């Protein structure tokens, strides 16, 4: 009986750590995916003088984040002859001062909750994995 209690205590201590490690691994995968997508978008932008209106242009529109949601993308600087995009700063991701976090394109995962809003200080955006400062930062919105 004592052995069972000890095993139960050890298991209860290990379970949260396993959960945290799993979440860190999923976040790391999302960061890698976003860096890869950003590199492909940058290459596209260099070749065409602007960014595509959707991820379909680089054949990545079906790519899902580790939580099963599609990656979110908004072009700010479009390729010549394109229409659409950010449509001003209204639909862009913003920091806590409501300043857009990118000047070229927004690319992010909505995180485990699958929800997001434009300002990063909103509760639904804190778990998002974002690309910010034109690619200088890729990570959790709460860390930006």
MDTraj code that builds the backbone (N, CA, C; nanometers):
import mdtraj as md
import numpy as np

residues = "UNK UNK UNK UNK UNK UNK UNK UNK UNK UNK UNK UNK UNK UNK UNK UNK UNK UNK UNK UNK UNK UNK UNK UNK UNK UNK UNK UNK UNK UNK UNK UNK UNK UNK UNK UNK UNK UNK UNK UNK UNK UNK UNK UNK UNK UNK UNK UNK UNK UNK UNK UNK UNK UNK UNK UNK UNK UNK UNK UNK UNK UNK UNK UNK UNK UNK UNK UNK UNK UNK UNK UNK UNK UNK UNK UNK UNK UNK UNK UNK UNK UNK UNK UNK UNK UNK UNK UNK UNK UNK UNK UNK UNK UNK UNK UNK UNK UNK UNK UNK UNK UNK UNK UNK UNK UNK UNK UNK UNK UNK UNK UNK UNK UNK UNK UNK UNK UNK UNK UNK UNK UNK UNK UNK UNK UNK UNK UNK UNK UNK UNK UNK UNK UNK UNK UNK UNK UNK UNK UNK UNK UNK UNK UNK".split()
xyz = np.array([
    [0.0818, -0.1188, 0.0000],
    [0.0000, 0.0000, 0.0000],
    [0.0869, 0.1262, 0.0000],
    [0.1951, 0.1246, 0.0768],
    [0.2860, 0.2383, 0.0828],
    [0.3495, 0.2627, -0.0535],
    [0.3875, 0.1552, -0.1206],
    [0.4477, 0.1668, -0.2539],
    [0.3490, 0.2298, -0.3510],
    [0.2238, 0.1901, -0.3449],
    [0.1216, 0.2461, -0.4327],
    [0.1043, 0.3955, -0.4067],
    [0.1050, 0.4356, -0.2820],
    [0.0931, 0.5767, -0.2465],
    [0.2130, 0.6551, -0.2992],
    [0.3326, 0.6003, -0.2839],
    [0.4539, 0.6669, -0.3326],
    [0.4496, 0.6810, -0.4847],
    [0.4113, 0.5769, -0.5542],
    [0.4005, 0.5823, -0.7008],
    [0.2964, 0.6863, -0.7411],
    [0.1848, 0.6915, -0.6695],
    [0.0810, 0.7905, -0.6989],
    [0.1299, 0.9318, -0.6793],
    [0.2054, 0.9559, -0.5749],
    [0.2613, 1.0893, -0.5484],
    [0.3599, 1.1274, -0.6581],
    [0.4472, 1.0358, -0.6947],
    [0.5439, 1.0634, -0.8019],
    [0.4738, 1.0907, -0.9351],
    [0.3698, 1.0129, -0.9636],
    [0.2951, 1.0339, -1.0880],
    [0.2255, 1.1699, -1.0884],
    [0.1714, 1.2101, -0.9752],
    [0.1035, 1.3396, -0.9682],
    [0.2017, 1.4561, -0.9823],
    [0.3260, 1.4352, -0.9415],
    [0.4280, 1.5387, -0.9592],
    [0.4784, 1.5421, -1.1026],
    [0.4809, 1.4289, -1.1707],
    [0.5342, 1.4218, -1.3066],
    [0.4332, 1.4670, -1.4117],
    [0.3053, 1.4489, -1.3878],
    [0.2027, 1.4809, -1.4877],
    [0.2058, 1.6270, -1.5322],
    [0.2126, 1.7254, -1.4420],
    [0.2179, 1.8650, -1.4886],
    [0.3430, 1.8949, -1.5708],
    [0.4546, 1.8359, -1.5316],
    [0.5789, 1.8584, -1.6065],
    [0.5685, 1.7991, -1.7472],
    [0.5063, 1.6841, -1.7590],
    [0.4872, 1.6238, -1.8903],
    [0.3967, 1.7112, -1.9762],
    [0.2922, 1.7640, -1.9177],
    [0.2004, 1.8524, -1.9884],
    [0.2725, 1.9787, -2.0355],
    [0.3554, 2.0364, -1.9485],
    [0.4315, 2.1561, -1.9849],
    [0.5311, 2.1259, -2.0962],
    [0.5965, 2.0114, -2.0886],
    [0.6934, 1.9734, -2.1918],
    [0.6235, 1.9529, -2.3261],
    [0.5057, 1.8927, -2.3241],
    [0.4294, 1.8728, -2.4470],
    [0.3909, 2.0067, -2.5076],
    [0.3443, 2.0988, -2.4249],
    [0.3044, 2.2315, -2.4741],
    [0.4246, 2.3078, -2.5300],
    [0.5394, 2.2969, -2.4640],
    [0.6607, 2.3618, -2.5160],
    [0.7008, 2.3023, -2.6502],
    [0.6860, 2.1717, -2.6668],
    [0.7200, 2.1065, -2.7933],
    [0.6259, 2.1516, -2.9056],
    [0.4973, 2.1622, -2.8761],
    [0.4015, 2.2091, -2.9764],
    [0.4303, 2.3542, -3.0155],
    [0.4636, 2.4355, -2.9166],
    [0.4973, 2.5755, -2.9451],
    [0.6238, 2.5836, -3.0296],
    [0.7226, 2.5017, -2.9994],
    [0.8470, 2.5001, -3.0772],
    [0.8202, 2.4596, -3.2218],
    [0.7296, 2.3642, -3.2414],
    [0.6938, 2.3247, -3.3786],
    [0.6270, 2.4408, -3.4519],
    [0.5379, 2.5120, -3.3845],
    [0.4718, 2.6269, -3.4471],
    [0.5730, 2.7359, -3.4815],
    [0.6689, 2.7599, -3.3933],
    [0.7738, 2.8589, -3.4203],
    [0.8529, 2.8179, -3.5447],
    [0.8890, 2.6914, -3.5543],
    [0.9615, 2.6427, -3.6718],
    [0.8804, 2.6562, -3.7993],
    [0.7530, 2.6213, -3.7925],
    [0.6663, 2.6354, -3.9098],
    [0.6566, 2.7809, -3.9532],
    [0.6400, 2.8714, -3.8573],
    [0.6268, 3.0132, -3.8907],
    [0.7557, 3.0666, -3.9507],
    [0.8692, 3.0258, -3.8971],
    [0.9976, 3.0695, -3.9558],
    [1.0122, 3.0178, -4.0981],
    [0.9730, 2.8932, -4.1215],
    [0.9810, 2.8348, -4.2544],
    [0.8866, 2.9067, -4.3516],
    [0.7633, 2.9284, -4.3089],
    [0.6671, 3.0006, -4.3926],
    [0.7160, 3.1423, -4.4225],
    [0.7699, 3.2097, -4.3215],
    [0.8198, 3.3455, -4.3403],
    [0.9337, 3.3484, -4.4416],
    [1.0220, 3.2492, -4.4366],
    [1.1322, 3.2431, -4.5330],
    [1.0781, 3.2248, -4.6748],
    [0.9780, 3.1380, -4.6899],
    [0.9170, 3.1182, -4.8217],
    [0.8473, 3.2454, -4.8698],
    [0.7795, 3.3145, -4.7800],
    [0.7131, 3.4394, -4.8168],
    [0.8145, 3.5479, -4.8523],
    [0.9254, 3.5540, -4.7796],
    [1.0305, 3.6515, -4.8110],
    [1.0911, 3.6244, -4.9488],
    [1.1144, 3.4968, -4.9783],
    [1.1669, 3.4610, -5.1104],
    [1.0678, 3.5021, -5.2191],
    [0.9417, 3.4730, -5.1972],
    [0.8363, 3.5129, -5.2920],
    [0.8376, 3.6650, -5.3094],
    [0.8467, 3.7375, -5.1982],
    [0.8469, 3.8833, -5.2028],
    [0.9663, 3.9394, -5.2774],
    [1.0820, 3.8788, -5.2604],
    [1.2013, 3.9248, -5.3311],
    [1.1895, 3.9000, -5.4815],
    [1.1335, 3.7864, -5.5188],
    [1.1198, 3.7528, -5.6602],
    [1.0151, 3.8388, -5.7313],
    [0.9081, 3.8754, -5.6584],
    [0.7956, 3.9436, -5.7227],
    [0.7757, 4.0881, -5.6795],
    [0.8564, 4.1360, -5.5888],
    [0.8457, 4.2747, -5.5459],
    [0.7337, 4.3013, -5.4462],
    [0.6760, 4.1981, -5.3875],
    [0.5704, 4.2129, -5.2873],
    [0.5237, 4.0756, -5.2436],
    [0.4358, 4.0734, -5.1472],
    [0.3914, 3.9466, -5.0898],
    [0.2567, 3.9036, -5.1466],
    [0.2304, 3.7733, -5.1479],
    [0.1035, 3.7239, -5.2030],
    [-0.0143, 3.7601, -5.1125],
    [-0.1336, 3.7495, -5.1669],
    [-0.2534, 3.7792, -5.0885],
    [-0.2914, 3.6642, -4.9959],
    [-0.2399, 3.5435, -5.0220],
    [-0.2709, 3.4294, -4.9362],
    [-0.1556, 3.3291, -4.9396],
    [-0.1607, 3.2332, -4.8475],
    [-0.0586, 3.1287, -4.8429],
    [-0.0720, 3.0308, -4.9593],
    [-0.1829, 3.0356, -5.0302],
    [-0.2026, 2.9469, -5.1450],
    [-0.0983, 2.9734, -5.2531],
    [-0.0493, 3.0955, -5.2629],
    [0.0495, 3.1300, -5.3650],
    [0.1812, 3.0550, -5.3458],
    [0.2088, 3.0125, -5.2228],
    [0.3308, 2.9343, -5.1975],
    [0.2949, 2.7899, -5.1642],
    [0.1734, 2.7508, -5.1987],
    [0.1222, 2.6142, -5.1774],
    [0.1240, 2.5711, -5.0306],
    [0.0917, 2.6633, -4.9406],
    [0.0895, 2.6327, -4.7976],
    [-0.0453, 2.6656, -4.7333],
    [-0.1498, 2.6820, -4.8125],
    [-0.2795, 2.7198, -4.7575],
    [-0.3424, 2.6083, -4.6738],
    [-0.3024, 2.4851, -4.6912],
    [-0.3572, 2.3739, -4.6136],
    [-0.2756, 2.3380, -4.4906],
    [-0.1662, 2.4097, -4.4667],
    [-0.0789, 2.3789, -4.3527],
    [-0.1482, 2.4149, -4.2220],
    [-0.1542, 2.3191, -4.1303],
    [-0.2186, 2.3405, -4.0004],
    [-0.1135, 2.3529, -3.8909],
    [-0.1449, 2.4326, -3.7904],
    [-0.0552, 2.4455, -3.6762],
    [-0.0649, 2.3190, -3.5900],
    [0.0180, 2.3054, -3.4881],
    [0.0162, 2.1831, -3.4054],
    [-0.1164, 2.1562, -3.3344],
    [-0.2025, 2.2564, -3.3259],
    [-0.3314, 2.2402, -3.2580],
    [-0.4459, 2.2187, -3.3574],
    [-0.4107, 2.2010, -3.4860],
    [-0.5099, 2.1681, -3.5878],
    [-0.5800, 2.2860, -3.6527],
    [-0.5294, 2.4070, -3.6336],
    [-0.5883, 2.5266, -3.6939],
    [-0.4987, 2.5766, -3.8073],
    [-0.5567, 2.6402, -3.9092],
    [-0.4728, 2.6945, -4.0165],
    [-0.3910, 2.8140, -3.9662],
    [-0.2719, 2.8295, -4.0211],
    [-0.1914, 2.9470, -3.9905],
    [-0.2603, 3.0695, -4.0497],
    [-0.2509, 3.1813, -3.9799],
    [-0.3141, 3.3058, -4.0218],
    [-0.2099, 3.3939, -4.0891],
    [-0.2490, 3.4531, -4.2018],
    [-0.1556, 3.5347, -4.2794],
    [-0.2293, 3.6552, -4.3362],
    [-0.1666, 3.7716, -4.3250],
    [-0.2182, 3.8940, -4.3862],
    [-0.1011, 3.9672, -4.4481],
    [-0.1088, 3.9902, -4.5785],
    [-0.0039, 4.0658, -4.6464],
    [-0.0269, 4.2140, -4.6239],
    [0.0800, 4.2868, -4.5971],
    [0.0722, 4.4317, -4.5824],
    [0.1283, 4.4962, -4.7084],
    [0.2430, 4.4468, -4.7532],
    [0.3035, 4.4938, -4.8775],
    [0.2754, 4.3903, -4.9855],
    [0.1830, 4.4202, -5.0745],
    [0.1413, 4.3251, -5.1768],
    [0.2267, 4.3352, -5.3013],
    [0.2302, 4.2260, -5.3777],
    [0.3011, 4.2283, -5.5037],
    [0.2296, 4.3252, -5.5979],
    [0.3025, 4.3851, -5.6922],
    [0.2401, 4.4791, -5.7853],
    [0.1233, 4.4146, -5.8600],
    [0.0155, 4.4889, -5.8744],
    [-0.1015, 4.4394, -5.9464],
    [-0.1984, 4.3608, -5.8608],
    [-0.1674, 4.3384, -5.7319],
    [-0.2565, 4.2645, -5.6428],
    [-0.3536, 4.3598, -5.5759],
    [-0.4644, 4.3042, -5.5339],
    [-0.5585, 4.3827, -5.4545],
    [-0.5863, 4.3075, -5.3264],
    [-0.6340, 4.3781, -5.2252],
    [-0.6613, 4.3134, -5.0965],
    [-0.5519, 4.3443, -4.9983],
    [-0.5278, 4.2520, -4.9079],
    [-0.4231, 4.2696, -4.8084],
    [-0.4755, 4.3270, -4.6798],
    [-0.3882, 4.3960, -4.6080],
    [-0.4208, 4.4475, -4.4763],
    [-0.5326, 4.5505, -4.4745],
    [-0.5508, 4.6265, -4.5828],
    [-0.6549, 4.7270, -4.5850],
    [-0.6345, 4.8320, -4.4773],
    [-0.5135, 4.8861, -4.4664],
    [-0.4834, 4.9798, -4.3588],
    [-0.4417, 4.9032, -4.2351],
    [-0.4367, 4.9721, -4.1230],
    [-0.3892, 4.9088, -4.0013],
    [-0.5012, 4.8425, -3.9217],
    [-0.6253, 4.8566, -3.9639],
    [-0.7391, 4.8044, -3.8885],
    [-0.7336, 4.6557, -3.8617],
    [-0.6978, 4.5734, -3.9602],
    [-0.6998, 4.4291, -3.9433],
    [-0.5675, 4.3678, -3.9033],
    [-0.4669, 4.4490, -3.8757],
    [-0.3333, 4.3977, -3.8457],
    [-0.3168, 4.3672, -3.6973],
    [-0.2232, 4.2772, -3.6672],
    [-0.1891, 4.2465, -3.5278],
    [-0.1194, 4.3681, -3.4682],
    [-0.1509, 4.3965, -3.3411],
    [-0.0954, 4.5150, -3.2761],
    [-0.0395, 4.4799, -3.1382],
    [0.0596, 4.5598, -3.0959],
    [0.1156, 4.5420, -2.9621],
    [0.0261, 4.6100, -2.8588],
    [0.0717, 4.6166, -2.7367],
    [-0.0125, 4.6723, -2.6300],
    [-0.0382, 4.8217, -2.6474],
    [0.0419, 4.8882, -2.7307],
    [0.0206, 5.0297, -2.7602],
    [-0.0640, 5.0493, -2.8862],
    [-0.1167, 4.9388, -2.9391],
    [-0.1995, 4.9364, -3.0597],
    [-0.1237, 4.9818, -3.1838],
    [0.0053, 4.9497, -3.1862],
    [0.0906, 4.9762, -3.3016],
    [0.1097, 4.8434, -3.3752],
    [0.0929, 4.8412, -3.5082],
    [0.1140, 4.7149, -3.5819],
    [0.2515, 4.6552, -3.5530],
    [0.2543, 4.5224, -3.5363],
    [0.3792, 4.4559, -3.4967],
    [0.4689, 4.4218, -3.6157],
    [0.4171, 4.4357, -3.7372],
    [0.4945, 4.4098, -3.8584],
    [0.4648, 4.5179, -3.9609],
    [0.5579, 4.5361, -4.0550],
    [0.5328, 4.6305, -4.1643],
    [0.5291, 4.5609, -4.2999],
    [0.5587, 4.4302, -4.3028],
    [0.5575, 4.3573, -4.4294],
    [0.4401, 4.2600, -4.4390],
    [0.4264, 4.1691, -4.3394],
    [0.3133, 4.0770, -4.3341],
    [0.2973, 4.0219, -4.1934],
    [0.1744, 3.9868, -4.1604],
    [0.1452, 3.9207, -4.0329],
    [0.1326, 3.7715, -4.0582],
    [0.1927, 3.6917, -3.9721],
    [0.1872, 3.5466, -3.9815],
    [0.1861, 3.4925, -3.8396],
    [0.0847, 3.4112, -3.8073],
    [0.0746, 3.3617, -3.6714],
    [-0.0134, 3.2388, -3.6620],
    [0.0011, 3.1690, -3.5495],
    [-0.0853, 3.0581, -3.5111],
    [-0.1741, 3.1091, -3.3982],
    [-0.2995, 3.0675, -3.3973],
    [-0.3922, 3.1112, -3.2932],
    [-0.3707, 3.0357, -3.1617],
    [-0.2749, 2.9466, -3.1570],
    [-0.2406, 2.8773, -3.0334],
    [-0.3405, 2.7702, -2.9939],
    [-0.3239, 2.7153, -2.8750],
    [-0.4067, 2.6028, -2.8295],
    [-0.5556, 2.6338, -2.8205],
    [-0.5917, 2.7586, -2.7888],
    [-0.7341, 2.7891, -2.7751],
    [-0.8029, 2.8147, -2.9087],
    [-0.7263, 2.8313, -3.0174],
    [-0.7847, 2.8523, -3.1501],
    [-0.8552, 2.9858, -3.1650],
    [-0.8305, 3.0786, -3.0731],
    [-0.8934, 3.2101, -3.0779],
    [-0.7864, 3.3180, -3.0751],
    [-0.8194, 3.4346, -3.1352],
    [-0.7246, 3.5431, -3.1382],
    [-0.7965, 3.6742, -3.1678],
    [-0.7391, 3.7828, -3.1216],
    [-0.7854, 3.9165, -3.1555],
    [-0.6631, 4.0000, -3.1901],
    [-0.6854, 4.1138, -3.2562],
    [-0.5745, 4.1941, -3.3078],
    [-0.4748, 4.2403, -3.2016],
    [-0.5163, 4.3003, -3.0899],
    [-0.4135, 4.3414, -2.9936],
    [-0.3581, 4.2209, -2.9174],
    [-0.2272, 4.2178, -2.9032],
    [-0.1621, 4.1044, -2.8378],
    [-0.1879, 4.0982, -2.6886],
    [-0.2282, 4.2097, -2.6275],
    [-0.2536, 4.2076, -2.4839],
    [-0.3914, 4.1522, -2.4493],
    [-0.4735, 4.1199, -2.5497],
    [-0.6028, 4.0563, -2.5244],
    [-0.5797, 3.9135, -2.4750],
    [-0.6639, 3.8688, -2.3828],
    [-0.6464, 3.7357, -2.3229],
    [-0.6445, 3.6248, -2.4282],
    [-0.7301, 3.6354, -2.5316],
    [-0.7358, 3.5304, -2.6342],
    [-0.6114, 3.5287, -2.7230],
    [-0.5308, 3.6341, -2.7181],
    [-0.4102, 3.6406, -2.8018],
    [-0.2835, 3.6013, -2.7279],
    [-0.2876, 3.5891, -2.5977],
    [-0.1675, 3.5636, -2.5190],
    [-0.0992, 3.4314, -2.5539],
    [-0.1772, 3.3295, -2.5956],
    [-0.1182, 3.1994, -2.6276],
    [-0.0858, 3.1850, -2.7767],
    [-0.1051, 3.2904, -2.8548],
    [-0.0738, 3.2847, -2.9977],
    [0.0768, 3.2755, -3.0189],
    [0.1168, 3.2065, -3.1236],
    [0.2571, 3.2031, -3.1633],
    [0.2669, 3.2991, -3.2816],
    [0.3442, 3.4050, -3.2647],
    [0.3448, 3.5148, -3.3606],
    [0.4817, 3.5380, -3.4221],
    [0.4789, 3.6062, -3.5341],
    [0.5978, 3.6637, -3.5973],
    [0.5812, 3.8140, -3.5789],
    [0.6811, 3.8802, -3.5192],
    [0.6713, 4.0238, -3.4933],
    [0.8026, 4.0929, -3.5276],
    [0.7986, 4.2253, -3.5304],
    [0.9159, 4.3079, -3.5621],
    [0.9773, 4.2643, -3.6945],
    [0.8903, 4.2413, -3.7921],
    [0.9319, 4.1995, -3.9271],
    [1.0227, 4.0771, -3.9242],
    [0.9940, 3.9851, -3.8353],
    [1.0662, 3.8586, -3.8286],
    [1.1755, 3.8527, -3.7240],
    [1.2031, 3.9633, -3.6557],
    [1.3054, 3.9616, -3.5508],
    [1.2627, 3.8804, -3.4301],
    [1.1317, 3.8672, -3.4109],
    [1.0787, 3.7888, -3.3006],
    [0.9803, 3.6858, -3.3544],
    [0.9963, 3.5612, -3.3121],
    [0.8978, 3.4562, -3.3377],
    [0.8830, 3.3795, -3.2068],
    [0.7618, 3.3801, -3.1539],
    [0.7385, 3.3130, -3.0255],
    [0.6003, 3.3435, -2.9730],
    [0.5803, 3.3177, -2.8453],
    [0.4504, 3.3411, -2.7836],
    [0.4227, 3.4908, -2.7713],
    [0.2983, 3.5287, -2.7983],
    [0.2588, 3.6695, -2.7912],
    [0.2831, 3.7266, -2.6529],
    [0.2634, 3.6476, -2.5483],
    [0.2820, 3.6989, -2.4121],
    [0.4290, 3.7334, -2.3844],
    [0.5213, 3.6798, -2.4628],
    [0.6637, 3.7075, -2.4440],
    [0.7125, 3.8255, -2.5267],
    [0.6265, 3.8787, -2.6133],
    [0.6675, 3.9895, -2.7007],
    [0.6506, 4.1224, -2.6301],
])
top = md.Topology()
chain = top.add_chain()
for i, resn in enumerate(residues, 1):
    res = top.add_residue(resn, chain, resSeq=i)
    for name in ("N", "CA", "C"):
        top.add_atom(name, md.element.get_by_symbol(name[0]), res)
traj = md.Trajectory(xyz[None], top)
